[in-house]
Amino acid sequence: MTEDQRRAIPFAVRAALASVGMACFLLLLKGFAAWHTGSVAMLGSLADTGLDLLASLVTLYGVKLAAEPADHDHRFGHGKAEALAALFQVMLITASAAGIAWRAVLRFGDTTPTEDADFGIVVSVVAILATVVLLFYQRSIIRRTGSVAIMADNMHYQSDVLLNGSVIAALVLDQYFGLHGADPLMGIAIALWLAWGAFRASSNAIDQLMDKEWPEAERARFIEVAARQPGIKGIHDFRTRRSGSHDFAQFHMEVGRDLTIIAAHDIVEGVERALRAGFPKVEVLIHLDPEGHVDTDNPLVEADVTPHWFGKRL
């Protein structure tokens, strides 16, 4: 693990702790507001916040587990714990969306207006302001660490801002304009938005669990840095993946056939130093080959699905 990765760990844990604290505060605030107003939209917001708390606790555990160093049974570390935590959040969001939608459907036909809309509006405004502060803090942590668990949590809280805005709209339309169907309609809209957010939040986590390659632009930048170093004759079998906030890259590098072991090793060291400087969060594994050597044990070579550099399949 690099020094940058070690420094990133406390920031991710702090972001998860901030998320837990915010969820506790909002749960108490919205619980009282839902009881006081009887609004189904506010009840939906409360249910979502309750699941936020559980999701934030799981995120905290996942981030702390992902920060554990590699051990005998997990030689690549525990980074995928973040992806598992993110998927757990997705399941909770989906369950919340289903519950809110069902409660909203049951509310149709009930013409009883909500009570004390002013109080519910104030609570929702406070929740929005508090959530926006958390979002900005989480984004600063994401820029530092690239944590997929914090990223999923951030996406969840983004939906909370819209959710609380919908609660305000529902309360205003219900109490001040007599549109009693607005409250359950907003509840259904919130449920649909949460379901869409769950779908989006799942994509990064699934990509990590499936060891999806980096984006092509990032792969190209990585190879460009390596290619600038002297002594390289070619690169092939370039593979990348992400695990939590850690990145891994491996490739075969060709050097001159007549080089001594010491000279070839010096070239590899130079490439590794350049890559560490340009990509400090990436763990690099380089396999050394003599120039012109063709590997036969890579199924991707037979499938001819990998890009080329120096005439070789990457």
Secondary structure, 3 states (H helix, E strand, C coil): CCHHHHHHHHHHHHHHHHHHHHHHHHHHHHHHHHHHHCCHHHHHHHHHHHHHHHHHHHHHHHHHHHCCCCCCCCCCCCCHHHHHHHHHHHHHHHHHHHHHHHHHHHHCCCCCCCCCHHHHHHHHHHHHHHHHHHHHHHHHHHHHHCCHHHHHHHHHHHHHHHHHHHHHHHHHHHHHCCCCCHHHHHHHHHHHHHHHHHHHHHHHHHHHHCCCCCCHHHHHHHHHHHHCCCCCCEEEEEEEEEECCEEEEEEEEEECCCCCHHHHHHHHHHHHHHHHHHCCCEEEEEEEEECCCCCCCCHHHHHCCCCEECCEEC
